[in-house]
Structure formats: structure tokens, C-alpha cells
Amino acid sequence: MKKNSKNKISRGSFIKNAALATAGFYIVPRHVLGKGFTAPSDKLYIAAVGCGGEGENDIHHYATAPKKNAEIAFLCDVDDRMAAPRRKEFPKAGFYYDWREMFEKEHKNFDAVSVAIPDHNHAIVGLSAMQLHKHLYLQKPLTHDIYEARILTQAASKYKVITQMGDQGASCDGIRTMREWFEAGLIGDIQTVYNWTNRPVWPQGIPWPTKHPPVPKELKWDLWLGTAQYTEYFDNLVPFNWRGWWRFGTGALGDMACHIIGPAFKLLELGYPTEVTCSATTVYSGIFKEADFPESIPPSSKLCYKFKLKDGRDLKLYWMDGGIVPDRPDELDADVNMNEALADVPEENDFEGGSLFIGTKGKVSCGWGGSHPRLLPLSLNKDVNVPKKYPRVEGDMDGHWWQWIDACIAGYGNAEVDSPFEGYAGPLTETVLMGNLLLRSFNLRKTIKRKDPVYGEMEDYETPGRYVAYKWDGENMRITNFEAANQFVKREYRKGWGELKL
């Protein structure tokens, strides 16, 4: 096996060659794996794209699955600083810098792909894996753009592969407990849901950097950029702080909303929102042009999604970040920490976000992913006695990874996962990213000339995307009453990285 090759492969030649070579492959045949390997039906061979951060966490869960039915066959990362610990931990795994090269050369030697890299490259790697008929575990949010989420959802069905988004809370016990409480009528008809997070915990709402130091020798900068429009390297971006820039990340919504909005989306069977409004911190980046937008994501925001439920009732779902939280529930004593009472994970003592469901009979809160649900007032929890109706996932949140491994081995259509692209993770991601579409539109600026009674002729600006309710046509992925917002549904990939097509 040739490792660490620096040869570049075009997107077009990769897809053409790989498609011809891999049509029909779902499970790695024994003769390809060689002597000493467990039968393919008993073990899943995984190629992991992204070795640090969430990638490290994902790899750890595959390697420690209780059934010992997964193996890290290949590792891929553009940054030696992130890759080195994993290469040491898995010395037998093949290693590549360029996922395209790994896919082209090694597609016969793995069954599934795990992706944990910056948001702007999620879709291109994920779709390419599915086009090779590889099962896919893809970190949240599925994609950077709404259009990309739709394409990946369609691809999961077309290529008949097992897909799972990396929102492990979807597999926790708490979300099943809440379903049982809701069905038992403990809080009545749900009318409003509040969701909030402590994010961002990275630089956000800041000017685009003007200093461009040398690229660190360990980092393959061009590969890291991938589909993003080219920019010179700047400090304090890699490996984590890219989240605060629209060119690469999806901000607080992208980081946490799939975790935090997910329980309401799943339990209330929400579809596409019909209307969304927002408010956000004004961002001045120093690069404004007419009808342009700042590169930096607002440091705080509040959104209100309106949904039409299946029974015809209306529901309001709120999202808040950057220190904004819902009004304090009357049921809490004044000296009680609201985050700890409503959303904190007790054993971790680490608040990241939560949800509050308001019904006609009562209120329920939970941590991110639906963890640790609580009735309000808190005194009610000692007396709640609702029978368990739904089976729990072995391992609770840890079982989210193991569930995917088992389903991949069982084959498409033979086992369920909690966050499949089809029917859940794809539409949820679209809804989350639709919120980002509003935030980007909120700070659109248009330069105008006006005559001031004191200062005379002067240049000013308007913000036409503010203070309006955005009507959303979910099926067609379009805002119907503010055309300028639709430029954010789909971005153009950098030259040489192709276009996302089924």
C-alpha cells in the first residue's frame, strides 16, 4: 500500500474511475481482506476522514464497541498534528492526507466511512462515500448548505446505504422517556418549545483577518480549504475556530441545534417550518460592499420557527444562542440556577444547552439531545410513574455509534438507526441551516445615497433583510418573499472541486 502520496486527483476523474471500479460493492469480500480477518458479515471496516476533535471521539467509539465488530482500516487527515495520535493508536491502519486518493486506491478495502471535518467539506466527502456504496456516519450538521443536505438525503435512498448523523443524543434514554410522557398526556398539547445553548465558545463577530503568516508545516492548507473559496491562511482558525466564519462553518446553530432542536423535531414529527423570524447582533467586518454580507457569524441570535403540526395546530419553536435564554419559568425558585435545573447533565456539571416544552397541562425540560428530562415544577419528578413503552439503546448515547455499526453489518433495510438521513437528519439539518439563511440575510447591507437635513448629501446603507417574516417553501428550498436570501441556499464550490450531483 502506498501511503502519504501527494499526487492530486481531480474530482471528475475520481468519480469516473471509482464508479466503474466499485459498482455493487456493499461488503468487503474475504479474499480482498486476506488471511486472519474476521468474516465480513461479522466486522465492519471503517475509513475515518478526520482524526481530531469529534473525529477522535468517533474513532474511539468504533474501536471500543462492545461486540468488537468494527475495525479502523484507514485514517485520513490534512493536519499531522491531529493525525499523529491516531496513527500511533492504530499503527495497522493505512493513512492518507487526501480523502479522494484514499477512496480511489482503497475502496475495496473498507465498508464504511466516518466523516468528522469542518462543515464546508462534509457534503462532498459524504456524497462521494455513498456513491461508492459505503455506509456513512457524518458529524452534525450534515452539511454547510441547505441544498447539500437535500442531496445527501436523496443519495442515502438512491445508493441504499446505512446513514447516521453524529447527534448521539438521538439515541439517549431521555428522548424515549419524553415520548412516553408526552403520549401519556402529562403536559397536554405542546404549543411552544424553547431551545438555547452556551455557544459560541470560539471567536465570532470579528473582522476578517488581514495578517497571513506562513502555513504550519504540518497542515495541508489547500486540502483543508477543499470546496471553500480560496483565502490565505490566517492564525487562530485551525483546528477549531473555523466555526465562526460563514466560509467554513455554521456557527452556534450548526454546532448545537441538531442536538438541541432534534428532540422537538423527532418527538413532534415536525416538517419544514412555514415562517421564520430572527434578530441578531449586528456584525461589522470591514469588508462591506453593496448587497454584500460579513464573513463573521453574529455572536448572538434569536430565531422563531413556526410549524404547522400534523393535527393542524400551530407550534412556535425558539432558538437562542450567545448568552440569550428564555424567560425564567415561574416554577423555579429565585436562587435555583436555571441552566442546572432545566438542562445540565448532573454528572458532568457542564451546561451546553437545553430545551423547554410548554404544554396546555404542564412543562418539561431536558438537556441537549433529550437527556435528563424533568417535569416542572421539579417536585413532580419524584412521583412520575409512566410505564416504559419503547426499548432503550444499549449504551445510551454511546450506543449511537454501536447502533450504526450493527446496522451496517445487517445491511440496508434490515436494522434501524436513530438519526438516518432519510426522514430525520436530512430535514432537520435543512431546518437548522434555514435559520442560518436568515442570519446571513439579517446583515445584508445595501449602500444608498440620501440627503440629510443637517449634513447634506451623504452615503448611507439599508438592511432590507431585517424585521421581516421569512416565508419558507421547504419542498423547493426557497424564501418566497425576500429573494436576496435565496443566494444562501447553495454556494459555489471552489474551482477544481466540482459540483454536488447525484
HELIX and SHEET records of a PDB file:
HELIX    1   1 ARG A   11  THR A   22  1                                  12    
HELIX    2   2 ARG A   30  LEU A   33  1                                   4    
HELIX    3   3 PRO A   40  ASP A   42  5                                   3    
HELIX    4   4 GLU A   54  ALA A   63  1                                  10    
HELIX    5   5 ASP A   80  GLU A   89  1                                  10    
HELIX    6   6 TRP A   99  GLU A  106  1                                   8    
HELIX    7   7 HIS A  107  ASN A  109  5                                   3    
HELIX    8   8 ASP A  119  ASN A  121  5                                   3    
HELIX    9   9 HIS A  122  GLN A  131  1                                  10    
HELIX   10  10 ILE A  146  TYR A  159  1                                  14    
HELIX   11  11 GLN A  168  SER A  171  5                                   4    
HELIX   12  12 ASP A  173  GLU A  183  1                                  11    
HELIX   13  13 TRP A  221  LEU A  225  1                                   5    
HELIX   14  14 ASN A  241  GLY A  244  5                                   4    
HELIX   15  15 GLY A  251  ALA A  252  1                                   2    
HELIX   16  16 LEU A  253  ALA A  257  3                                   5    
HELIX   17  17 CYS A  258  ILE A  260  1                                   3    
HELIX   18  18 GLY A  262  LEU A  267  1                                   6    
HELIX   19  19 MET A  338  LEU A  342  1                                   5    
HELIX   20  20 TRP A  368  GLY A  370  5                                   3    
HELIX   21  21 LEU A  378  LYS A  382  5                                   5    
HELIX   22  22 ASP A  396  ASP A  398  5                                   3    
HELIX   23  23 GLY A  399  ALA A  410  1                                  12    
HELIX   24  24 PHE A  421  ALA A  425  3                                   5    
HELIX   25  25 GLY A  426  PHE A  442  1                                  17    
HELIX   26  26 GLU A  483  PHE A  488  5                                   6    
SHEET    1   A 6 GLY A  94  TYR A  96  0                                        
SHEET    2   A 6 ALA A  70  CYS A  76  1                                        
SHEET    3   A 6 LEU A  44  VAL A  49  1                                        
SHEET    4   A 6 ALA A 112  VAL A 115  1                                        
SHEET    5   A 6 HIS A 135  GLN A 139  1                                        
SHEET    6   A 6 THR A 163  GLY A 166  1                                        
SHEET    1   B 9 ARG A 374  LEU A 376  0                                        
SHEET    2   B 9 LYS A 363  GLY A 367 -1                                        
SHEET    3   B 9 GLY A 353  GLY A 359 -1                                        
SHEET    4   B 9 ILE A 190  THR A 197 -1                                        
SHEET    5   B 9 ASP A 314  ASP A 321  1                                        
SHEET    6   B 9 SER A 301  LYS A 308 -1                                        
SHEET    7   B 9 GLU A 275  ALA A 280 -1                                        
SHEET    8   B 9 TYR A 470  ASP A 473 -1                                        
SHEET    9   B 9 ARG A 478  ILE A 479 -1                                        
SHEET    1   C 2 LYS A 446  ASP A 452  0                                        
SHEET    2   C 2 GLY A 456  GLU A 462 -1                                        
END                                                                             
